[in-house]
Structure formats: C-alpha cells, structure tokens
Amino acid sequence: MYDHSSDTDLRHLQLRLGGDLALRHLVEAGLDVLPMPGGGRTLARWRVLAEVAAHDLSLVKLFEGHTDALVIQAELGGASIAAAGARWATWCAEPPDARVMAEDEEGGGEDIRLSGTKAWCSGAAAVTHAVVSCWNRDGKPCLAMVEMDQPGVLVTGEGWHAVGMAASASVNVRFDRARARWLGQPGDYTQRPGFWQGGAGIAACWFGGAWGIARKVRGLMGRAPDAHRLAHLGAIDAALTPAAALLRETAAWIDRHPRDDARQVALRARLAVEQAANEVMSHAGRALGAGPLCRDPTFAQAMADLPVFLRQSHAERDLAALGSLAAPDDGEGPDSWKL
C-alpha cells in the first residue's frame, strides 16, 4: 500500500496540478502513495499535502482524508475491503447530534451493520469507501470500513451551506443497516501514534493554503511595488518562514519518536500555522486591495476557503491544552523555549 523507499516526486505532482482536478485523478496517477508518518519521511509526506493545498484547499481536504484512511488501515492491520484505486474518506467527527451505531452480524466475525447519521462527510459523493467512527453496543468508540455504493447508504445534501470549502461537499450521510467491517479494536483511533501525527499533518495543509495565497500575492505585486505592498510582503515572509521551520522541526521530531505521543508538538505546530495563516490572509488582502478578491477566481476562492478550513482547529481549547502541557513547574519550561 505504501512505498517507504522513495519520496513522491513533487515535480510530477506539480505537473499534474493544473486545470480541473479531482481526487480520482490523484489516485489514478499514484500520487496518493505517500511515506507513512513517523517512517523517516514525514516531511516528504507533508510537502505533498502542502503542494496540493496550495493548488486547491477543497481538494486537499479530500486527499488528506483519503491518505489518512490508508494510514489508519495500515496501522491497525485492517484487511482492506476495497481494491486498488479506491477513493477513501476518513469521517470521525462526533458532534452530539449525529452518531452512528454498529451492530454485529449474526454469527459474529468482522462483519457489522451501521445505522445513524454521520456529519461532516467531506467528499461523500466522490469517494468509494470510508473509514467511519461509530459506537458498539457497549458504548465504546470504534472504527469501521464501509463501501459507499450499497443499499443502506444515503449521501444527503444536508449539513453544508458555507461558501468557503464548498467543493469539499462536507454533507451528512445516513446509514441504514449498511454493511461494514470492524477496523481495529475499540478506542484504537485516538490511542494510536498516528492520531496526533495526522493532526500535525493537517497543519501542513493549512500551511499549504497560506503558502498558495502568499505565492499569489508575490505574483500580483507588479514590477515596481510601492513601499506599502512591500511591507505587507515582508509581513507575509515573517509569518510563513517560522511556520515552515516549525513544521520541519515537528516532522523531524515525529521521525525520531515514531511511537511516542505527538500531542504537544502537533498542537504547537497547528496553533503556530493557524496564526501564520491568519497573518498571511490579513496582509494579502491589504496588499492587493479588492481587485483580485473580485476578479481573480483562484485567489478569491483560496481566501474564502482557508478561514473555513482553519476552523478545524479547536482555537482556545487547543491553546488551553497546549498550556496545560507547558504548565508543570519542573524547571525552566519546555525545551522548545530554549535556543
């Protein structure tokens, strides 16, 4: 499933990222064959995610979910229910008003039935299979693999009204005793090392979105930009550069500690990139004015998409969680505070 010996060719990826593009095209081209997180090439993985994000944030939302589903199956030893070329999603949001229940089939085994509504299902109409969070009869959180093209699966048009990230089509999906198969054991999804490693990978997607906006600003500055535009470009540089450095450092930490809890480094990276992305958007709009926001569809879409995608962050809750990890009075604070 994964090629651990060679990095995805970014030049090949860049050649493919042009014109109308869908998740299917990336999968068919084999560009979803990424290094496993924590396998020594985490940065190479994130560079691909960032490149796709710089091109299209809705596309990377689907692409990241697909590649995450492949990682989860590899980590938890699941025998895939899909043939090569399948397009996967990862749907593990658990809002209080949408819950999927799993029932064992008669005779036991790995086969189950899913019933209920799953919210925030990005790309539901574009994928062939999904890794879905659900709850067993004992009330424990579990994972299941489900094929989308079957009776008992309904992709609705409900649950998404935003202009930003509209192409991700993150709608509700209803399951009515749909056939599925267990993946791993109860609680495995959040307990595996890849959970926070993948969470840090989301920051690479956010970074890619900001990077794409920054590249657009640079290209629209004109031949002789005035001092005000240059000041905004300088502020963008000052925001992106340390965020990129922290992502590189985080990827290296994960590769050195592949089995360790990456929660702290992931939260730090996510929050820093979120702040940098907000800085980039603020200065991009002020540098270029209304013209590109109204007349450049790619720039306008990215500026609409990124604020919505960033709200996958838990904002102050994540800040509080990171603060709790830095709070213990055991010396001079985390090593990350030292030069």
C-alpha positions as a Python dict, from the first residue, in 0.01 Angstrom:
ca = {
    (1, 'M'): (0, 0, 0),
    (2, 'Y'): (281, 241, 84),
    (3, 'D'): (619, 297, -69),
    (4, 'H'): (863, 357, 218),
    (5, 'S'): (1172, 373, -1),
    (6, 'S'): (1112, 675, -221),
    (7, 'D'): (953, 1016, -186),
    (8, 'T'): (669, 1122, -410),
    (9, 'D'): (811, 1323, -699),
    (10, 'L'): (696, 1677, -630),
    (11, 'R'): (777, 1784, -983),
    (12, 'H'): (543, 1515, -1116),
    (13, 'L'): (279, 1635, -872),
    (14, 'Q'): (322, 1997, -978),
    (15, 'L'): (278, 1900, -1343),
    (16, 'R'): (-46, 1721, -1256),
    (17, 'L'): (-184, 2011, -1052),
    (18, 'G'): (-339, 2213, -1329),
    (19, 'G'): (-684, 2270, -1471),
    (20, 'D'): (-981, 2072, -1343),
    (21, 'L'): (-857, 1814, -1096),
    (22, 'A'): (-1031, 1567, -869),
    (23, 'L'): (-932, 1313, -606),
    (24, 'R'): (-980, 1042, -867),
    (25, 'H'): (-703, 1188, -1084),
    (26, 'L'): (-452, 1192, -797),
    (27, 'V'): (-534, 833, -703),
    (28, 'E'): (-521, 707, -1061),
    (29, 'A'): (-181, 874, -1106),
    (30, 'G'): (-48, 700, -793),
    (31, 'L'): (18, 1033, -623),
    (32, 'D'): (-155, 909, -307),
    (33, 'V'): (137, 670, -241),
    (34, 'L'): (293, 874, 37),
    (35, 'P'): (551, 788, 302),
    (36, 'M'): (398, 677, 632),
    (37, 'P'): (411, 938, 910),
    (38, 'G'): (687, 854, 1155),
    (39, 'G'): (863, 637, 900),
    (40, 'G'): (1157, 871, 838),
    (41, 'R'): (998, 1078, 562),
    (42, 'T'): (722, 1265, 739),
    (43, 'L'): (835, 1595, 587),
    (44, 'A'): (814, 1449, 236),
    (45, 'R'): (455, 1346, 311),
    (46, 'W'): (368, 1693, 435),
    (47, 'R'): (528, 1860, 136),
    (48, 'V'): (286, 1676, -91),
    (49, 'L'): (-11, 1777, 125),
    (50, 'A'): (108, 2140, 123),
    (51, 'E'): (153, 2141, -254),
    (52, 'V'): (-198, 2007, -313),
    (53, 'A'): (-336, 2258, -60),
    (54, 'A'): (-162, 2547, -234),
    (55, 'H'): (-343, 2443, -551),
    (56, 'D'): (-689, 2372, -407),
    (57, 'L'): (-793, 2356, -41),
    (58, 'S'): (-1112, 2159, -103),
    (59, 'L'): (-913, 1904, -299),
    (60, 'V'): (-656, 1863, -22),
    (61, 'K'): (-939, 1814, 227),
    (62, 'L'): (-1042, 1505, 30),
    (63, 'F'): (-686, 1399, -49),
    (64, 'E'): (-572, 1421, 314),
    (65, 'G'): (-877, 1221, 425),
    (66, 'H'): (-801, 955, 164),
    (67, 'T'): (-435, 923, 260),
    (68, 'D'): (-524, 926, 631),
    (69, 'A'): (-764, 636, 577),
    (70, 'L'): (-482, 438, 417),
    (71, 'V'): (-256, 512, 715),
    (72, 'I'): (-523, 407, 965),
    (73, 'Q'): (-575, 76, 786),
    (74, 'A'): (-200, 14, 772),
    (75, 'E'): (-156, 98, 1142),
    (76, 'L'): (-448, -108, 1266),
    (77, 'G'): (-383, -404, 1040),
    (78, 'G'): (-717, -394, 867),
    (79, 'A'): (-770, -617, 566),
    (80, 'S'): (-899, -361, 318),
    (81, 'I'): (-1248, -414, 180),
    (82, 'A'): (-1153, -226, -138),
    (83, 'A'): (-950, -298, -447),
    (84, 'A'): (-659, -83, -560),
    (85, 'G'): (-769, 255, -690),
    (86, 'A'): (-1045, 300, -434),
    (87, 'R'): (-1105, 653, -312),
    (88, 'W'): (-1128, 663, 67),
    (89, 'A'): (-1258, 913, 319),
    (90, 'T'): (-1199, 943, 692),
    (91, 'W'): (-1512, 1053, 878),
    (92, 'C'): (-1452, 1061, 1251),
    (93, 'A'): (-1622, 1380, 1372),
    (94, 'E'): (-1853, 1314, 1664),
    (95, 'P'): (-2099, 1602, 1712),
    (96, 'P'): (-2360, 1531, 1980),
    (97, 'D'): (-2650, 1533, 1734),
    (98, 'A'): (-2507, 1279, 1488),
    (99, 'R'): (-2397, 933, 1595),
    (100, 'V'): (-2353, 606, 1406),
    (101, 'M'): (-2418, 279, 1589),
    (102, 'A'): (-2265, -56, 1490),
    (103, 'E'): (-2427, -395, 1537),
    (104, 'D'): (-2255, -730, 1492),
    (105, 'E'): (-2386, -955, 1221),
    (106, 'E'): (-2533, -1285, 1330),
    (107, 'G'): (-2254, -1534, 1376),
    (108, 'G'): (-2004, -1269, 1488),
    (109, 'G'): (-1682, -1212, 1294),
    (110, 'E'): (-1568, -883, 1144),
    (111, 'D'): (-1888, -803, 953),
    (112, 'I'): (-2122, -546, 1107),
    (113, 'R'): (-2414, -319, 1022),
    (114, 'L'): (-2407, 60, 1057),
    (115, 'S'): (-2708, 277, 1135),
    (116, 'G'): (-2734, 650, 1205),
    (117, 'T'): (-2621, 982, 1064),
    (118, 'K'): (-2257, 1079, 1016),
    (119, 'A'): (-2192, 1455, 990),
    (120, 'W'): (-1911, 1647, 816),
    (121, 'C'): (-1858, 1380, 550),
    (122, 'S'): (-1619, 1555, 311),
    (123, 'G'): (-1632, 1426, -44),
    (124, 'A'): (-1917, 1188, 30),
    (125, 'A'): (-2033, 1190, -331),
    (126, 'A'): (-1680, 1144, -467),
    (127, 'V'): (-1540, 856, -261),
    (128, 'T'): (-1594, 483, -294),
    (129, 'H'): (-1517, 379, 66),
    (130, 'A'): (-1483, 538, 407),
    (131, 'V'): (-1330, 480, 748),
    (132, 'V'): (-1608, 583, 986),
    (133, 'S'): (-1612, 630, 1362),
    (134, 'C'): (-1902, 454, 1531),
    (135, 'W'): (-2016, 314, 1866),
    (136, 'N'): (-2061, -50, 1958),
    (137, 'R'): (-2340, -191, 2173),
    (138, 'D'): (-2125, -145, 2485),
    (139, 'G'): (-2098, 230, 2418),
    (140, 'K'): (-1731, 219, 2318),
    (141, 'P'): (-1588, 421, 2026),
    (142, 'C'): (-1484, 207, 1731),
    (143, 'L'): (-1386, 229, 1366),
    (144, 'A'): (-1547, 63, 1068),
    (145, 'M'): (-1476, 37, 696),
    (146, 'V'): (-1777, 85, 471),
    (147, 'E'): (-1841, 70, 98),
    (148, 'M'): (-2045, 364, -24),
    (149, 'D'): (-2214, 207, -326),
    (150, 'Q'): (-2463, -19, -149),
    (151, 'P'): (-2820, -19, -19),
    (152, 'G'): (-2845, 149, 318),
    (153, 'V'): (-2608, 438, 239),
    (154, 'L'): (-2763, 776, 155),
    (155, 'V'): (-2549, 1079, 71),
    (156, 'T'): (-2770, 1375, 155),
    (157, 'G'): (-2745, 1739, 51),
    (158, 'E'): (-2775, 1844, 414),
    (159, 'G'): (-2529, 1994, 657),
    (160, 'W'): (-2321, 2232, 445),
    (161, 'H'): (-2407, 2590, 345),
    (162, 'A'): (-2070, 2765, 355),
    (163, 'V'): (-1922, 2940, 52),
    (164, 'G'): (-1570, 2856, 172),
    (165, 'M'): (-1468, 2494, 111),
    (166, 'A'): (-1793, 2442, -80),
    (167, 'A'): (-1627, 2199, -320),
    (168, 'S'): (-1542, 1966, -31),
    (169, 'A'): (-1919, 1898, -5),
    (170, 'S'): (-1899, 1802, 363),
    (171, 'V'): (-2257, 1680, 392),
    (172, 'N'): (-2444, 1438, 616),
    (173, 'V'): (-2451, 1069, 527),
    (174, 'R'): (-2722, 838, 658),
    (175, 'F'): (-2660, 470, 721),
    (176, 'D'): (-2948, 225, 748),
    (177, 'R'): (-2805, -116, 838),
    (178, 'A'): (-2528, -67, 583),
    (179, 'R'): (-2273, -349, 559),
    (180, 'A'): (-1934, -269, 707),
    (181, 'R'): (-1635, -430, 877),
    (182, 'W'): (-1460, -359, 1205),
    (183, 'L'): (-1122, -185, 1187),
    (184, 'G'): (-900, -239, 1490),
    (185, 'Q'): (-1024, -253, 1848),
    (186, 'P'): (-1242, -11, 2048),
    (187, 'G'): (-1051, 308, 2125),
    (188, 'D'): (-776, 243, 1870),
    (189, 'Y'): (-845, 552, 1660),
    (190, 'T'): (-725, 809, 1914),
    (191, 'Q'): (-481, 583, 2101),
    (192, 'R'): (-257, 501, 1805),
    (193, 'P'): (57, 716, 1747),
    (194, 'G'): (-74, 819, 1405),
    (195, 'F'): (-364, 1015, 1554),
    (196, 'W'): (-157, 1316, 1658),
    (197, 'Q'): (92, 1262, 1376),
    (198, 'G'): (-201, 1302, 1139),
    (199, 'G'): (-322, 1602, 1336),
    (200, 'A'): (10, 1771, 1270),
    (201, 'G'): (-27, 1681, 902),
    (202, 'I'): (-344, 1892, 892),
    (203, 'A'): (-121, 2189, 981),
    (204, 'A'): (78, 2115, 666),
    (205, 'C'): (-248, 2152, 470),
    (206, 'W'): (-323, 2485, 637),
    (207, 'F'): (30, 2596, 568),
    (208, 'G'): (-9, 2499, 202),
    (209, 'G'): (-321, 2712, 175),
    (210, 'A'): (-140, 3013, 320),
    (211, 'W'): (162, 2944, 101),
    (212, 'G'): (-57, 2938, -209),
    (213, 'I'): (-206, 3276, -114),
    (214, 'A'): (143, 3415, -48),
    (215, 'R'): (266, 3297, -387),
    (216, 'K'): (-32, 3466, -549),
    (217, 'V'): (40, 3793, -367),
    (218, 'R'): (401, 3783, -480),
    (219, 'G'): (293, 3726, -838),
    (220, 'L'): (45, 4015, -833),
    (221, 'M'): (275, 4272, -675),
    (222, 'G'): (365, 4426, -1008),
    (223, 'R'): (706, 4520, -1146),
    (224, 'A'): (759, 4817, -916),
    (225, 'P'): (560, 4760, -597),
    (226, 'D'): (535, 5054, -360),
    (227, 'A'): (666, 5053, -5),
    (228, 'H'): (328, 4963, 142),
    (229, 'R'): (292, 4650, -70),
    (230, 'L'): (649, 4554, 10),
    (231, 'A'): (578, 4595, 382),
    (232, 'H'): (285, 4354, 354),
    (233, 'L'): (500, 4107, 161),
    (234, 'G'): (762, 4137, 433),
    (235, 'A'): (500, 4061, 698),
    (236, 'I'): (391, 3755, 499),
    (237, 'D'): (752, 3639, 483),
    (238, 'A'): (789, 3692, 859),
    (239, 'A'): (478, 3479, 922),
    (240, 'L'): (543, 3193, 680),
    (241, 'T'): (914, 3138, 740),
    (242, 'P'): (897, 3044, 1111),
    (243, 'A'): (583, 2837, 1049),
    (244, 'A'): (768, 2638, 783),
    (245, 'A'): (1065, 2595, 1016),
    (246, 'L'): (841, 2464, 1294),
    (247, 'L'): (673, 2217, 1059),
    (248, 'R'): (1015, 2086, 954),
    (249, 'E'): (1118, 2055, 1318),
    (250, 'T'): (791, 1879, 1405),
    (251, 'A'): (831, 1630, 1121),
    (252, 'A'): (1185, 1554, 1235),
    (253, 'W'): (1065, 1501, 1595),
    (254, 'I'): (796, 1260, 1478),
    (255, 'D'): (1050, 1063, 1276),
    (256, 'R'): (1280, 1042, 1580),
    (257, 'H'): (993, 938, 1809),
    (258, 'P'): (754, 738, 1588),
    (259, 'R'): (584, 555, 1877),
    (260, 'D'): (567, 848, 2121),
    (261, 'D'): (271, 1073, 2195),
    (262, 'A'): (297, 1364, 1949),
    (263, 'R'): (17, 1566, 2106),
    (264, 'Q'): (233, 1854, 2228),
    (265, 'V'): (434, 1901, 1911),
    (266, 'A'): (120, 1863, 1699),
    (267, 'L'): (-74, 2124, 1896),
    (268, 'R'): (220, 2363, 1884),
    (269, 'A'): (253, 2324, 1507),
    (270, 'R'): (-120, 2357, 1444),
    (271, 'L'): (-157, 2671, 1652),
    (272, 'A'): (153, 2836, 1507),
    (273, 'V'): (47, 2762, 1150),
    (274, 'E'): (-307, 2882, 1219),
    (275, 'Q'): (-168, 3213, 1345),
    (276, 'A'): (65, 3244, 1046),
    (277, 'A'): (-218, 3168, 803),
    (278, 'N'): (-435, 3439, 956),
    (279, 'E'): (-146, 3684, 925),
    (280, 'V'): (-95, 3591, 559),
    (281, 'M'): (-463, 3641, 476),
    (282, 'S'): (-476, 3975, 653),
    (283, 'H'): (-172, 4112, 475),
    (284, 'A'): (-270, 3960, 140),
    (285, 'G'): (-598, 4150, 131),
    (286, 'R'): (-436, 4475, 242),
    (287, 'A'): (-151, 4440, -6),
    (288, 'L'): (-365, 4380, -314),
    (289, 'G'): (-694, 4553, -238),
    (290, 'A'): (-1032, 4447, -375),
    (291, 'G'): (-926, 4379, -734),
    (292, 'P'): (-800, 4018, -703),
    (293, 'L'): (-1071, 3934, -446),
    (294, 'C'): (-1332, 4028, -706),
    (295, 'R'): (-1164, 3934, -1034),
    (296, 'D'): (-918, 3652, -968),
    (297, 'P'): (-1124, 3335, -904),
    (298, 'T'): (-834, 3127, -773),
    (299, 'F'): (-723, 3391, -523),
    (300, 'A'): (-1080, 3469, -417),
    (301, 'Q'): (-1157, 3101, -362),
    (302, 'A'): (-845, 3044, -153),
    (303, 'M'): (-925, 3349, 60),
    (304, 'A'): (-1277, 3211, 118),
    (305, 'D'): (-1166, 2853, 175),
    (306, 'L'): (-880, 2896, 420),
    (307, 'P'): (-1076, 3060, 707),
    (308, 'V'): (-1326, 2773, 697),
    (309, 'F'): (-1056, 2505, 685),
    (310, 'L'): (-873, 2670, 977),
    (311, 'R'): (-1180, 2624, 1193),
    (312, 'Q'): (-1090, 2256, 1209),
    (313, 'S'): (-866, 2394, 1481),
    (314, 'H'): (-1027, 2400, 1825),
    (315, 'A'): (-900, 2754, 1889),
    (316, 'E'): (-878, 2841, 2258),
    (317, 'R'): (-942, 2481, 2360),
    (318, 'D'): (-622, 2382, 2180),
    (319, 'L'): (-437, 2676, 2334),
    (320, 'A'): (-552, 2565, 2679),
    (321, 'A'): (-449, 2206, 2608),
    (322, 'L'): (-104, 2320, 2498),
    (323, 'G'): (-77, 2545, 2803),
    (324, 'S'): (-157, 2254, 3032),
    (325, 'L'): (134, 2062, 2882),
    (326, 'A'): (369, 2358, 2936),
    (327, 'A'): (240, 2447, 3285),
    (328, 'P'): (412, 2195, 3519),
    (329, 'D'): (676, 2372, 3728),
    (330, 'D'): (961, 2133, 3661),
    (331, 'G'): (1236, 2379, 3575),
    (332, 'E'): (1259, 2645, 3308),
    (333, 'G'): (976, 2532, 3091),
    (334, 'P'): (966, 2315, 2778),
    (335, 'D'): (1286, 2256, 2584),
    (336, 'S'): (1120, 2426, 2288),
    (337, 'W'): (1154, 2758, 2474),
    (338, 'K'): (1532, 2736, 2470),
    (339, 'L'): (1771, 2830, 2191),
}
